[in-house]
């Protein structure tokens, strides 16, 4: 990842230059990834019960 691309990602999620002193590259990338996951649609949600935990 280049510096301009990293700064673009920061701008997309609303992080200013001054805020970058408080964050790591990893945190910024995690935030950008989560932003992309916000629009994800899941078909169904399965809640694990005791039987599934026992199998695990």
PDB file of N, CA, C and O in Angstrom:
ATOM      1  N   UNK A   1       0.845  -1.165   0.000  1.00  0.00           N
ATOM      2  CA  UNK A   1       0.000   0.000   0.000  1.00  0.00           C
ATOM      3  C   UNK A   1       0.897   1.236   0.000  1.00  0.00           C
ATOM      4  O   UNK A   1       1.859   1.330   0.762  1.00  0.00           O
ATOM      5  N   UNK A   2       0.563   2.155  -0.854  1.00  0.00           N
ATOM      6  CA  UNK A   2       1.334   3.392  -0.941  1.00  0.00           C
ATOM      7  C   UNK A   2       0.801   4.416   0.060  1.00  0.00           C
ATOM      8  O   UNK A   2      -0.313   4.290   0.569  1.00  0.00           O
ATOM      9  N   UNK A   3       1.609   5.416   0.327  1.00  0.00           N
ATOM     10  CA  UNK A   3       1.196   6.477   1.256  1.00  0.00           C
ATOM     11  C   UNK A   3      -0.050   7.210   0.764  1.00  0.00           C
ATOM     12  O   UNK A   3      -0.966   7.433   1.555  1.00  0.00           O
ATOM     13  N   UNK A   4      -0.120   7.597  -0.523  1.00  0.00           N
ATOM     14  CA  UNK A   4      -1.349   8.265  -0.975  1.00  0.00           C
ATOM     15  C   UNK A   4      -2.599   7.395  -0.825  1.00  0.00           C
ATOM     16  O   UNK A   4      -3.670   7.889  -0.471  1.00  0.00           O
ATOM     17  N   UNK A   5      -2.452   6.104  -1.097  1.00  0.00           N
ATOM     18  CA  UNK A   5      -3.603   5.204  -0.948  1.00  0.00           C
ATOM     19  C   UNK A   5      -4.014   5.090   0.515  1.00  0.00           C
ATOM     20  O   UNK A   5      -5.205   5.073   0.825  1.00  0.00           O
ATOM     21  N   UNK A   6      -3.039   5.011   1.417  1.00  0.00           N
ATOM     22  CA  UNK A   6      -3.340   4.955   2.847  1.00  0.00           C
ATOM     23  C   UNK A   6      -4.072   6.226   3.293  1.00  0.00           C
ATOM     24  O   UNK A   6      -5.050   6.153   4.037  1.00  0.00           O
ATOM     25  N   UNK A   7      -3.601   7.375   2.840  1.00  0.00           N
ATOM     26  CA  UNK A   7      -4.252   8.637   3.211  1.00  0.00           C
ATOM     27  C   UNK A   7      -5.658   8.724   2.625  1.00  0.00           C
ATOM     28  O   UNK A   7      -6.553   9.296   3.246  1.00  0.00           O
ATOM     29  N   UNK A   8      -5.857   8.160   1.431  1.00  0.00           N
ATOM     30  CA  UNK A   8      -7.198   8.108   0.853  1.00  0.00           C
ATOM     31  C   UNK A   8      -8.117   7.257   1.714  1.00  0.00           C
ATOM     32  O   UNK A   8      -9.258   7.642   1.974  1.00  0.00           O
ATOM     33  N   UNK A   9      -7.632   6.107   2.157  1.00  0.00           N
ATOM     34  CA  UNK A   9      -8.432   5.241   3.033  1.00  0.00           C
ATOM     35  C   UNK A   9      -8.796   5.979   4.321  1.00  0.00           C
ATOM     36  O   UNK A   9      -9.922   5.875   4.807  1.00  0.00           O
ATOM     37  N   UNK A  10      -7.835   6.724   4.867  1.00  0.00           N
ATOM     38  CA  UNK A  10      -8.115   7.502   6.083  1.00  0.00           C
ATOM     39  C   UNK A  10      -9.213   8.527   5.833  1.00  0.00           C
ATOM     40  O   UNK A  10     -10.114   8.695   6.655  1.00  0.00           O
ATOM     41  N   UNK A  11      -9.133   9.203   4.706  1.00  0.00           N
ATOM     42  CA  UNK A  11     -10.143  10.205   4.366  1.00  0.00           C
ATOM     43  C   UNK A  11     -11.515   9.567   4.197  1.00  0.00           C
ATOM     44  O   UNK A  11     -12.526  10.151   4.589  1.00  0.00           O
ATOM     45  N   UNK A  12     -11.554   8.379   3.619  1.00  0.00           N
ATOM     46  CA  UNK A  12     -12.836   7.684   3.408  1.00  0.00           C
ATOM     47  C   UNK A  12     -13.553   7.363   4.708  1.00  0.00           C
ATOM     48  O   UNK A  12     -14.782   7.327   4.749  1.00  0.00           O
ATOM     49  N   UNK A  13     -12.788   7.128   5.772  1.00  0.00           N
ATOM     50  CA  UNK A  13     -13.434   6.803   7.052  1.00  0.00           C
ATOM     51  C   UNK A  13     -13.410   7.971   8.031  1.00  0.00           C
ATOM     52  O   UNK A  13     -13.795   7.821   9.191  1.00  0.00           O
ATOM     53  N   UNK A  14     -12.959   9.133   7.568  1.00  0.00           N
ATOM     54  CA  UNK A  14     -13.053  10.338   8.375  1.00  0.00           C
ATOM     55  C   UNK A  14     -11.927  10.551   9.366  1.00  0.00           C
ATOM     56  O   UNK A  14     -12.118  11.225  10.378  1.00  0.00           O
ATOM     57  N   UNK A  15     -10.760   9.993   9.098  1.00  0.00           N
ATOM     58  CA  UNK A  15      -9.617  10.181   9.985  1.00  0.00           C
ATOM     59  C   UNK A  15      -8.750  11.296   9.417  1.00  0.00           C
ATOM     60  O   UNK A  15      -8.325  11.233   8.263  1.00  0.00           O
ATOM     61  N   UNK A  16      -8.487  12.318  10.231  1.00  0.00           N
ATOM     62  CA  UNK A  16      -7.646  13.428   9.814  1.00  0.00           C
ATOM     63  C   UNK A  16      -6.170  13.154  10.093  1.00  0.00           C
ATOM     64  O   UNK A  16      -5.824  12.211  10.804  1.00  0.00           O
ATOM     65  N   UNK A  17      -5.324  13.977   9.533  1.00  0.00           N
ATOM     66  CA  UNK A  17      -3.877  13.822   9.702  1.00  0.00           C
ATOM     67  C   UNK A  17      -3.491  13.882  11.182  1.00  0.00           C
ATOM     68  O   UNK A  17      -2.645  13.107  11.629  1.00  0.00           O
ATOM     69  N   UNK A  18      -4.088  14.774  11.931  1.00  0.00           N
ATOM     70  CA  UNK A  18      -3.755  14.905  13.356  1.00  0.00           C
ATOM     71  C   UNK A  18      -4.122  13.643  14.133  1.00  0.00           C
ATOM     72  O   UNK A  18      -3.452  13.293  15.105  1.00  0.00           O
ATOM     73  N   UNK A  19      -5.170  12.969  13.714  1.00  0.00           N
ATOM     74  CA  UNK A  19      -5.608  11.751  14.400  1.00  0.00           C
ATOM     75  C   UNK A  19      -4.670  10.576  14.166  1.00  0.00           C
ATOM     76  O   UNK A  19      -4.652   9.633  14.958  1.00  0.00           O
ATOM     77  N   UNK A  20      -3.892  10.619  13.092  1.00  0.00           N
ATOM     78  CA  UNK A  20      -3.020   9.492  12.768  1.00  0.00           C
ATOM     79  C   UNK A  20      -1.914   9.289  13.798  1.00  0.00           C
ATOM     80  O   UNK A  20      -1.357   8.195  13.891  1.00  0.00           O
ATOM     81  N   UNK A  21      -1.585  10.319  14.571  1.00  0.00           N
ATOM     82  CA  UNK A  21      -0.595  10.162  15.641  1.00  0.00           C
ATOM     83  C   UNK A  21      -1.092   9.201  16.717  1.00  0.00           C
ATOM     84  O   UNK A  21      -0.293   8.600  17.436  1.00  0.00           O
ATOM     85  N   UNK A  22      -2.403   9.057  16.824  1.00  0.00           N
ATOM     86  CA  UNK A  22      -2.996   8.245  17.878  1.00  0.00           C
ATOM     87  C   UNK A  22      -3.325   6.825  17.433  1.00  0.00           C
ATOM     88  O   UNK A  22      -3.701   5.988  18.254  1.00  0.00           O
ATOM     89  N   UNK A  23      -3.184   6.547  16.131  1.00  0.00           N
ATOM     90  CA  UNK A  23      -3.601   5.261  15.583  1.00  0.00           C
ATOM     91  C   UNK A  23      -2.446   4.560  14.879  1.00  0.00           C
ATOM     92  O   UNK A  23      -1.512   5.200  14.396  1.00  0.00           O
ATOM     93  N   UNK A  24      -2.528   3.237  14.829  1.00  0.00           N
ATOM     94  CA  UNK A  24      -1.549   2.466  14.058  1.00  0.00           C
ATOM     95  C   UNK A  24      -2.123   2.193  12.671  1.00  0.00           C
ATOM     96  O   UNK A  24      -3.319   2.359  12.436  1.00  0.00           O
ATOM     97  N   UNK A  25      -1.256   1.774  11.764  1.00  0.00           N
ATOM     98  CA  UNK A  25      -1.709   1.417  10.423  1.00  0.00           C
ATOM     99  C   UNK A  25      -2.706   0.264  10.500  1.00  0.00           C
ATOM    100  O   UNK A  25      -3.694   0.243   9.767  1.00  0.00           O
ATOM    101  N   UNK A  26      -2.448  -0.681  11.377  1.00  0.00           N
ATOM    102  CA  UNK A  26      -3.340  -1.823  11.526  1.00  0.00           C
ATOM    103  C   UNK A  26      -4.734  -1.432  11.967  1.00  0.00           C
ATOM    104  O   UNK A  26      -5.723  -1.959  11.458  1.00  0.00           O
ATOM    105  N   UNK A  27      -4.817  -0.511  12.910  1.00  0.00           N
ATOM    106  CA  UNK A  27      -6.136  -0.053  13.384  1.00  0.00           C
ATOM    107  C   UNK A  27      -6.883   0.646  12.262  1.00  0.00           C
ATOM    108  O   UNK A  27      -8.083   0.438  12.087  1.00  0.00           O
ATOM    109  N   UNK A  28      -6.180   1.472  11.505  1.00  0.00           N
ATOM    110  CA  UNK A  28      -6.825   2.179  10.394  1.00  0.00           C
ATOM    111  C   UNK A  28      -7.333   1.174   9.359  1.00  0.00           C
ATOM    112  O   UNK A  28      -8.451   1.315   8.865  1.00  0.00           O
ATOM    113  N   UNK A  29      -6.538   0.176   9.029  1.00  0.00           N
ATOM    114  CA  UNK A  29      -6.963  -0.823   8.050  1.00  0.00           C
ATOM    115  C   UNK A  29      -8.136  -1.651   8.571  1.00  0.00           C
ATOM    116  O   UNK A  29      -9.037  -1.996   7.807  1.00  0.00           O
ATOM    117  N   UNK A  30      -8.129  -1.970   9.860  1.00  0.00           N
ATOM    118  CA  UNK A  30      -9.271  -2.684  10.451  1.00  0.00           C
ATOM    119  C   UNK A  30     -10.541  -1.846  10.367  1.00  0.00           C
ATOM    120  O   UNK A  30     -11.614  -2.363  10.056  1.00  0.00           O
ATOM    121  N   UNK A  31     -10.417  -0.549  10.645  1.00  0.00           N
ATOM    122  CA  UNK A  31     -11.577   0.337  10.574  1.00  0.00           C
ATOM    123  C   UNK A  31     -12.103   0.412   9.142  1.00  0.00           C
ATOM    124  O   UNK A  31     -13.315   0.406   8.921  1.00  0.00           O
ATOM    125  N   UNK A  32     -11.193   0.482   8.170  1.00  0.00           N
ATOM    126  CA  UNK A  32     -11.610   0.561   6.778  1.00  0.00           C
ATOM    127  C   UNK A  32     -12.269  -0.744   6.334  1.00  0.00           C
ATOM    128  O   UNK A  32     -13.248  -0.725   5.588  1.00  0.00           O
ATOM    129  N   UNK A  33     -11.737  -1.868   6.790  1.00  0.00           N
ATOM    130  CA  UNK A  33     -12.331  -3.173   6.473  1.00  0.00           C
ATOM    131  C   UNK A  33     -13.725  -3.285   7.063  1.00  0.00           C
ATOM    132  O   UNK A  33     -14.647  -3.745   6.390  1.00  0.00           O
ATOM    133  N   UNK A  34     -13.888  -2.870   8.305  1.00  0.00           N
ATOM    134  CA  UNK A  34     -15.210  -2.922   8.943  1.00  0.00           C
ATOM    135  C   UNK A  34     -16.201  -2.009   8.243  1.00  0.00           C
ATOM    136  O   UNK A  34     -17.383  -2.338   8.145  1.00  0.00           O
ATOM    137  N   UNK A  35     -15.737  -0.865   7.755  1.00  0.00           N
ATOM    138  CA  UNK A  35     -16.612   0.025   6.989  1.00  0.00           C
ATOM    139  C   UNK A  35     -17.138  -0.706   5.761  1.00  0.00           C
ATOM    140  O   UNK A  35     -18.311  -0.573   5.412  1.00  0.00           O
ATOM    141  N   UNK A  36     -16.274  -1.480   5.103  1.00  0.00           N
ATOM    142  CA  UNK A  36     -16.703  -2.244   3.944  1.00  0.00           C
ATOM    143  C   UNK A  36     -17.674  -3.349   4.298  1.00  0.00           C
ATOM    144  O   UNK A  36     -18.527  -3.710   3.487  1.00  0.00           O
ATOM    145  N   UNK A  37     -17.556  -3.892   5.501  1.00  0.00           N
ATOM    146  CA  UNK A  37     -18.444  -4.968   5.938  1.00  0.00           C
ATOM    147  C   UNK A  37     -19.798  -4.461   6.420  1.00  0.00           C
ATOM    148  O   UNK A  37     -20.722  -5.253   6.608  1.00  0.00           O
ATOM    149  N   UNK A  38     -19.927  -3.153   6.623  1.00  0.00           N
ATOM    150  CA  UNK A  38     -21.190  -2.607   7.121  1.00  0.00           C
ATOM    151  C   UNK A  38     -22.354  -2.897   6.190  1.00  0.00           C
ATOM    152  O   UNK A  38     -23.486  -3.050   6.647  1.00  0.00           O
ATOM    153  N   UNK A  39     -22.094  -2.976   4.900  1.00  0.00           N
ATOM    154  CA  UNK A  39     -23.187  -3.192   3.948  1.00  0.00           C
ATOM    155  C   UNK A  39     -23.392  -4.667   3.621  1.00  0.00           C
ATOM    156  O   UNK A  39     -24.199  -4.997   2.752  1.00  0.00           O
ATOM    157  N   UNK A  40     -22.685  -5.548   4.295  1.00  0.00           N
ATOM    158  CA  UNK A  40     -22.801  -6.983   4.014  1.00  0.00           C
ATOM    159  C   UNK A  40     -24.163  -7.496   4.464  1.00  0.00           C
ATOM    160  O   UNK A  40     -24.654  -7.155   5.541  1.00  0.00           O
ATOM    161  N   UNK A  41     -24.756  -8.319   3.617  1.00  0.00           N
ATOM    162  CA  UNK A  41     -26.046  -8.941   3.934  1.00  0.00           C
ATOM    163  C   UNK A  41     -25.810 -10.437   4.127  1.00  0.00           C
ATOM    164  O   UNK A  41     -25.167 -11.081   3.298  1.00  0.00           O
ATOM    165  N   UNK A  42     -26.315 -10.967   5.187  1.00  0.00           N
ATOM    166  CA  UNK A  42     -26.188 -12.388   5.472  1.00  0.00           C
ATOM    167  C   UNK A  42     -27.550 -13.036   5.340  1.00  0.00           C
ATOM    168  O   UNK A  42     -28.556 -12.509   5.817  1.00  0.00           O
ATOM    169  N   UNK A  43     -27.570 -14.190   4.682  1.00  0.00           N
ATOM    170  CA  UNK A  43     -28.835 -14.866   4.406  1.00  0.00           C
ATOM    171  C   UNK A  43     -29.524 -15.364   5.665  1.00  0.00           C
ATOM    172  O   UNK A  43     -30.739 -15.225   5.806  1.00  0.00           O
ATOM    173  N   UNK A  44     -28.775 -15.929   6.559  1.00  0.00           N
ATOM    174  CA  UNK A  44     -29.384 -16.452   7.777  1.00  0.00           C
ATOM    175  C   UNK A  44     -28.358 -16.423   8.905  1.00  0.00           C
ATOM    176  O   UNK A  44     -27.148 -16.405   8.679  1.00  0.00           O
ATOM    177  N   UNK A  45     -28.868 -16.420  10.085  1.00  0.00           N
ATOM    178  CA  UNK A  45     -28.008 -16.441  11.258  1.00  0.00           C
ATOM    179  C   UNK A  45     -28.329 -17.699  12.045  1.00  0.00           C
ATOM    180  O   UNK A  45     -29.482 -17.951  12.394  1.00  0.00           O
ATOM    181  N   UNK A  46     -27.310 -18.476  12.317  1.00  0.00           N
ATOM    182  CA  UNK A  46     -27.481 -19.690  13.102  1.00  0.00           C
ATOM    183  C   UNK A  46     -26.849 -19.443  14.464  1.00  0.00           C
ATOM    184  O   UNK A  46     -25.672 -19.098  14.565  1.00  0.00           O
ATOM    185  N   UNK A  47     -27.633 -19.620  15.487  1.00  0.00           N
ATOM    186  CA  UNK A  47     -27.134 -19.456  16.848  1.00  0.00           C
ATOM    187  C   UNK A  47     -26.754 -20.831  17.375  1.00  0.00           C
ATOM    188  O   UNK A  47     -27.575 -21.748  17.409  1.00  0.00           O
ATOM    189  N   UNK A  48     -25.509 -20.959  17.781  1.00  0.00           N
ATOM    190  CA  UNK A  48     -25.038 -22.247  18.285  1.00  0.00           C
ATOM    191  C   UNK A  48     -25.641 -22.531  19.650  1.00  0.00           C
ATOM    192  O   UNK A  48     -25.729 -21.654  20.510  1.00  0.00           O
ATOM    193  N   UNK A  49     -26.048 -23.759  19.823  1.00  0.00           N
ATOM    194  CA  UNK A  49     -26.569 -24.208  21.106  1.00  0.00           C
ATOM    195  C   UNK A  49     -25.539 -25.065  21.814  1.00  0.00           C
ATOM    196  O   UNK A  49     -24.388 -25.137  21.383  1.00  0.00           O
ATOM    197  N   UNK A  50     -25.932 -25.706  22.881  1.00  0.00           N
ATOM    198  CA  UNK A  50     -25.023 -26.536  23.663  1.00  0.00           C
ATOM    199  C   UNK A  50     -24.494 -27.716  22.855  1.00  0.00           C
ATOM    200  O   UNK A  50     -23.335 -28.103  23.009  1.00  0.00           O
ATOM    201  N   UNK A  51     -25.331 -28.288  21.999  1.00  0.00           N
ATOM    202  CA  UNK A  51     -24.922 -29.434  21.184  1.00  0.00           C
ATOM    203  C   UNK A  51     -23.771 -29.031  20.248  1.00  0.00           C
ATOM    204  O   UNK A  51     -22.794 -29.766  20.110  1.00  0.00           O
ATOM    205  N   UNK A  52     -23.893 -27.876  19.616  1.00  0.00           N
ATOM    206  CA  UNK A  52     -22.833 -27.405  18.715  1.00  0.00           C
ATOM    207  C   UNK A  52     -21.534 -27.129  19.482  1.00  0.00           C
ATOM    208  O   UNK A  52     -20.447 -27.440  18.995  1.00  0.00           O
ATOM    209  N   UNK A  53     -21.646 -26.554  20.660  1.00  0.00           N
ATOM    210  CA  UNK A  53     -20.447 -26.298  21.471  1.00  0.00           C
ATOM    211  C   UNK A  53     -19.796 -27.606  21.916  1.00  0.00           C
ATOM    212  O   UNK A  53     -18.571 -27.710  21.960  1.00  0.00           O
ATOM    213  N   UNK A  54     -20.602 -28.583  22.239  1.00  0.00           N
ATOM    214  CA  UNK A  54     -20.063 -29.883  22.624  1.00  0.00           C
ATOM    215  C   UNK A  54     -19.307 -30.533  21.461  1.00  0.00           C
ATOM    216  O   UNK A  54     -18.254 -31.138  21.662  1.00  0.00           O
ATOM    217  N   UNK A  55     -19.849 -30.408  20.246  1.00  0.00           N
ATOM    218  CA  UNK A  55     -19.183 -30.945  19.062  1.00  0.00           C
ATOM    219  C   UNK A  55     -17.869 -30.209  18.785  1.00  0.00           C
ATOM    220  O   UNK A  55     -16.896 -30.808  18.328  1.00  0.00           O
ATOM    221  N   UNK A  56     -17.855 -28.927  19.062  1.00  0.00           N
ATOM    222  CA  UNK A  56     -16.664 -28.119  18.842  1.00  0.00           C
ATOM    223  C   UNK A  56     -15.530 -28.573  19.735  1.00  0.00           C
ATOM    224  O   UNK A  56     -14.440 -28.002  19.687  1.00  0.00           O
TER     225      UNK A  56
END
